[in-house]
Amino acid sequence: MGTGGKIAIGCGIAVLVVGIIIVLTVGAGIFWVKGKAESVAAEQKQIEEYRTQANKNEFTSPDDAVVQEAQLVRFLEVRKKVYDVYSVNEATIKGMNEKDKKPDLGDVRKAFSVMNQLRMAQAKAQAEQKMGDSEYQFLVQAIYKSSWAAQVAEATGGKSVSEAAGEAYDKAAEEMKKAAAANQSSGGMSKESREAVQKGVKDLEKSGAEAREAAQSLDVPKANVELFRKYEADIKKYAMNGLEWVNF
């Protein structure tokens, strides 16, 4: 056999080997993808099972919006389980929020895996604490509002959000009244000026009342503010910045 024939046979064997490698590689890839898909499907099913179990616990928001201490403790137990996952994946989670970063396939896989771990942790913890989604969301909102109300109370000497909202208008109206009284006693105000001041005071008082009414939805029971302060350290620890956009 000539050299050309040997080369041809050699090339043929090489092509056959490469073909076998490709077939094996693609086959292994398909097997991996199939296995991964089955794993993800099983994981999703388990998450939904936990959620279904948790949501068997019916909840109606109390008319007075007061959060019970035992209820808050259960909520923090749920947050703690989610935090256990969050704390070891914090860098990945914060990376999801970087606007300038262009994620590659590895980033997407990692993000998907982390999100599923977080969802699993929350669903399982809610089931363990017998806390359905409605109760969980009620507590999220109550704690957020209590945090804001606590800050307002601290800055205004104990006032509620709605009381503080109208305070600036009340002070302005009071100062206008004092200035008008001082000018009146000295005989330096015309009828037109007095009427203008009176109208200005009424406008400020009206604006103050409107501001208070608009802010009433942000008011919370004082008991909630006190409870927030008692557990403030844990609430802040389990806040988990970066997860707000995915509703954790």
N, C-alpha and C positions, 0 to 999 in steps of 0.2 A: 504494500500500500504506500502511495506517495505521501510526501509531507503535507500536500494540500488536503488529502483525504483524512489524515490524522487530525489536522487542525479542525476540519469540519466536524469530525466525530467529537473532538474535544469541546468545540463550541456547543455542539448539540447537548452533550452531557451537562455543560455549564448552564445552558438555558433550562434543561430539565430540573437541575438542582434549584435554580432560582425560582422556577415555577412551583416546585414543592414547598420551598420556604414561604413564598407568597401565599399559597393555599393554606399552609399551616398557620401563618400569621393572621390572615384574614379570618380563618376559622376560629382561632383563639380569641380574636377581637370580637367576633360575633357572639361567641360563648360568654365572654366577659360582659358585653353589653346586655345580653339576655339575662345573665345572672344579676347584674346591677339593677336592671329594670324590675326583676322579680323582687329584689331586696327592697327597692324604693316602694313598690306597690304594697309589700307586706308592712313596711314602716308606716305608710299613709293609712293603711287599714287599722293599724294599732292606735295611731293618733286619733282617728275618728271614733274608735271604740272607747278610748278614754274620755273623749269629749262627750259622747253620748251618755256615758256613765255619770259624768259631772253634771250634765244638763238635766238629769233626772231630778235633781234637787231644785225645786221651784223656788222662786224668790220674787217678792214684790217690794219695791222701794218704799220705805216708811214715809208717811205723810210729813213727819217732822224732820226728815233727812238726817237724823242722828245716827252716827256710826257706833256700834257697840264694840267694846274693847276686845271681847273674844273674837268678834268678826274681823277686826283689824289684825289680830294675831294670826288668824288663819290665812288672811291675805298675805301677810309678810312671809309666812311659810311657803306659799306658792312662789312669791318673788325670790326667795332665797334659793329655791331649786333651779329657777331660771338663771339666777345670778351665778350659780356654780358652773353652768355651761358658758355663760357670758364671760366670766373672768378669765377663762383659759383661751378664749377666742376673741378677746377685746380688739386686738390689732386688726384682725380680719374684718370684724364688724365695722370698725371705724373706717377701714379702707373702702367699704361699700359706699360711704358718703363722700368720698373725695371726688369732686367734680372733674378735676383735670386728669384723673387716672383713667387709662384705657385698659379695662380688664381683659386678660387673655382667657383661654379655655380653662386653664388651671384655676384661675381666680373664680370663674363662674362655678366650677365644680365645688370648690371649697366653700363658697358662699351658700350654695344650695345645701350642702351637707350641714353647715352650721345652723342655717335657718330651720332645717328639719330637726336638729338636735334641740334647739330652743323650743320649737313647737311641741316636741315630744315631752320635754321637761315640764312645760306649762300644763299641757293637757293631763299628764299623769298626776301632777301635783294638785290640780283642781279636783280631779277625781278623788284623790286621797283626802282632801280637805272638804269634800262634799260641797264644792262651790261651782255653780253653773256660770255661764258667760254673763248672764244678766247681773248677778251679784258682783262678779269680778269688775265689770264695767262701772257699776254704781260706785264701788270703792275707789277705782281709779279716779273718777271725776270728783268724788268727795275729798279725796286726799289732795288732789291738785288745787281745788278751791280752798281747802283748809290751809294749805301752804301759803297761798296768796293772802288770805284773810289774816293769817298770823303775822305776816310781814307788815301789812297795813296797820294792824292793831299795835304792833311794836313801835311803828313810826308816828302814830297819832295819839298815843296815850290810851289805847284800848278801844278805839272806835271801830265800828264795823265798816265794811267797804262802802256801803251806801251812805253812811253818815259822813265818812271822809270825803266822798265824792262831792257833796254839797257844801263842805266846810269853807272852801275858798270863796264861793259866792256869798256865803253868810258873812264872812269877815269883811268882804268888800262893801256889802250893803251896810254893815254896822259902821264902818269907817266913813261912808258917805253921809250917814245920819249924823254922826258926831261933827263932821265938818260943817254940815248945814246948820246944826244947832249953834255952833260957835259963831258962824257968820250972822245968824239971825239975832243972837244976843247983842252983837255989836252994831246991829242995824244996817248991815252992809249987803242985804240980799233983796233983790226985787221980787215981785210976784212971779214973774216969768222964771226967774232962777229957782225959786222954791218949787214951782211946778215941775221944772226939769229934773230937780233932785228927787222929788217924790216919784216921778216916772222911772228914773234910773234905779231907785231902791226897789220898786216893784218888779222891774225887769230882772234885777239880780236875784231877788227872792224867787221869782218864777223859774229862772235858770237853775238855781240851787235845788228846787223841788224836782225839776225834770231830771237833773243829774242823779239825784238820790233814787228816783224811781227807776231810771235806766240801769242803775248799779245793783238793784235789789236782787237780781238773779245771781250775783256773785257773793251775796251774804251766806254765811253758814252758821249753824248753831254754835254757841260758845263752847259747848261740850266737845264738839269736833275739833275746835282749835286747841283746847286743852289736851285732848287725846293725841293730836298731831305733835304737840310739843313733847309729850311724854315719850313718843316713839320716833322722834325726829331723826335721830342718828341712824336707825335702821332704815327708815323711809328714804333718806338721802343716799345711804349706801347702796340700796337696791334700786335706785332710780335708773341706772344703766343707760347713760347717754348714748344716743346713736340708734336706739331701737324704737323711738317714737313713731317713725314713719311706717313701721310694720306692726304697730298696734300692740306691742308687748307691755 
